[in-house]
Amino acid sequence: MSTFHSETVEPCERSLTPSDEAYRGLLLAVLTSQVSFERPQNLRQTLLFALTATSLVLWALAAWPELLPVTVRSMSLGVWLLLFTAVLYTWVVELLWLRRSNHARRHRRAMAPPPAAKT
């Protein structure tokens, strides 16, 4: 029967070794990729909130057409169409990024050496 023993590790200050330096570029690439994914995702969420607010205005205008003049109705329809198109665009950009990321992940797995056999 084996016993699991965990030790607490104290953080220590140390300088980067040459092997750590090799991973700095990889870490930078991963973080840059993550930020490039989060940007359209955050923009899409913001645009969805704006689209929801515009939809509420359009609903009120449909329920009470005499409330505001025709120019406001046509302007709000134009804004809604613009926001809807922007949401679709950011959604497509996000899907393309996920597709590219999944392809790269599958490619890395295929190129990885097989695991060592246990003896």
Stockholm file with secondary structure:
# STOCKHOLM 1.0

chainA/1-119         MSTFHSETVEPCERSLTPSDEAYRGLLLAVLTSQVSFERPQNLRQTLLFALTATSLVLWALAAWPELLPVTVRSMSLGVWLLLFTAVLYTWVVELLWLRRSNHARRHRRAMAPPPAAKT
#=GR chainA/1-119 SS CCCCCCCCCCCCCCCCCHHHHHHHHHHHHHHHHHHHHHHHHHHHHHHHHHHHHHHHHHHHHHHCTTSSCHHHHHHHHHHHHHHHHHHHHHHHHHHHHHHHHHHHHHHHHHHSCCCCCCC
#=GC SS_cons         CCCCCCCCCCCCCCCCCHHHHHHHHHHHHHHHHHHHHHHHHHHHHHHHHHHHHHHHHHHHHHHCTTSSCHHHHHHHHHHHHHHHHHHHHHHHHHHHHHHHHHHHHHHHHHHSCCCCCCC
//
